């Protein structure tokens, strides 16, 4: 039932999600929720077809791409930008199914598995980036204690 590769990907997914939740900051925790929805929502919408297009899964994949792109524009994280690019590859595989023959099916499935593995590796990099990169440090919203320039009075 479970292939060794899918078992490794499943264990890696849960480990990365736990690490993102535990050690990540706000954008990483938002991605955890999205990964959870993607992981458990895909089997729920897998049966929705129009011709060869699995439109339910394609919508989830496109929503993940939109979320990663939005987070990459809001937060200073390189991993989010790279993950959005990887997710764009996954979105494009949904268009390859209806455009091609059934011979492409296994290459499409393999590409999606590779992209998922890449997303997990990028998420691990994201945990490191959230904790180590100076530009990703938490910035306080309160006003600074001192003005950046000196006010001269006479």
C-alpha positions in Angstrom: 0.0 0.0 0.0 2.6 2.6 1.0 5.7 2.8 -1.1 9.0 3.6 0.7 9.2 6.9 -1.1 5.7 8.0 -0.1 6.3 6.9 3.5 9.5 9.0 3.6 7.7 12.0 2.2 4.8 11.6 4.7 7.2 11.4 7.7 9.2 14.3 6.4 6.0 16.3 5.9 4.9 15.9 9.5 8.4 16.5 10.9 8.7 19.7 8.8 5.2 20.9 9.8 6.0 20.4 13.5 9.3 22.2 13.1 7.6 25.1 11.3 5.0 25.4 14.0 7.5 25.1 16.8 10.4 27.2 15.6 8.9 29.3 12.9 7.6 32.8 13.1 4.3 34.2 11.8 4.8 33.5 8.0 6.0 30.0 8.7 3.0 29.3 10.9 0.7 30.5 8.2 2.4 28.1 5.8 1.9 25.3 8.3 -1.9 25.9 8.2 -1.8 26.0 4.3 0.3 22.8 4.2 -2.2 21.1 6.5 -5.1 22.1 4.3 -3.2 21.0 1.2 -2.2 17.7 2.8 -5.6 16.7 4.1 -7.8 18.7 1.6 -6.3 17.0 -1.5 -7.9 13.6 -0.9 -11.3 15.3 -0.1 -11.4 17.1 -3.5 -9.5 14.5 -5.6 -12.6 13.1 -7.1 -13.6 16.4 -8.8 -12.9 16.1 -12.5 -13.7 18.0 -15.6 -12.4 15.8 -18.4 -8.8 15.1 -17.5 -8.4 18.1 -15.2 -8.7 17.5 -11.5 -10.0 21.0 -10.8 -10.4 20.6 -7.0 -6.7 19.7 -6.6 -5.7 22.4 -9.1 -7.6 25.1 -7.1 -5.9 24.0 -3.9 -2.5 24.1 -5.6 -3.2 27.5 -7.1 -4.4 28.8 -3.7 -1.1 27.6 -2.2 0.8 29.4 -4.9 -1.1 32.6 -4.3 -0.6 32.4 -0.5 3.2 31.8 -0.9 3.5 34.7 -3.3 1.6 37.0 -1.0 3.6 36.0 2.0 6.8 36.5 -0.1 5.7 40.0 -0.9 4.8 40.9 2.7 7.6 39.3 4.7 11.4 39.4 4.1 11.9 35.7 3.5 13.8 34.2 0.6 12.4 30.7 1.2 8.9 31.9 0.6 9.9 33.3 -2.8 11.6 30.0 -3.8 8.6 28.0 -2.5 6.2 30.1 -4.6 8.4 29.3 -7.6 8.3 25.6 -6.8 4.6 25.7 -6.3 4.2 27.4 -9.7 5.7 24.3 -11.2 3.1 22.1 -9.4 0.4 24.4 -10.7 1.7 24.0 -14.2 1.5 20.2 -14.0 -2.3 20.5 -13.6 -2.4 22.1 -17.1 -0.2 19.4 -18.6 -2.7 16.6 -17.8 -5.5 17.8 -20.1 -3.0 19.1 -22.7 -1.1 15.8 -23.1 -1.8 12.1 -23.3 -2.0 9.5 -20.6 1.6 8.8 -21.2 2.4 12.0 -19.3 0.6 10.8 -16.1 3.5 9.3 -14.3 5.8 12.2 -15.2 3.2 14.6 -13.8 2.9 12.6 -10.6 6.7 12.3 -10.3 7.0 16.1 -10.8 4.5 16.8 -8.1 6.3 14.5 -5.6 9.6 16.2 -6.4 8.0 19.6 -5.9 6.5 18.5 -2.6 9.9 17.3 -1.4 11.5 20.6 -2.6 8.8 22.5 -0.6 9.7 20.5 2.5 13.4 21.3 2.1 12.6 24.9 1.5 10.5 24.9 4.7 13.4 23.6 6.6 15.5 26.4 5.2 12.7 28.7 6.2 13.0 27.7 9.8 16.7 28.4 9.7 16.0 31.7 8.0 13.4 32.8 10.5 15.7 32.1 13.4 19.1 33.2 12.0 18.7 35.8 9.4 18.9 39.4 10.7 16.3 40.7 8.3 13.8 38.1 9.5 14.1 39.1 13.2 11.0 40.3 15.0 10.6 44.0 14.7 8.8 45.9 17.5 6.0 48.1 16.3 6.6 50.7 19.1 8.3 54.0 18.4 12.1 54.0 18.9 13.4 55.5 22.2 15.5 58.1 20.5 15.0 60.2 17.5 17.3 59.4 14.6 18.4 63.1 14.5 19.1 65.6 17.1 16.7 68.5 17.6 18.5 71.8 18.2 16.8 74.4 20.5 18.0 77.9 21.1 
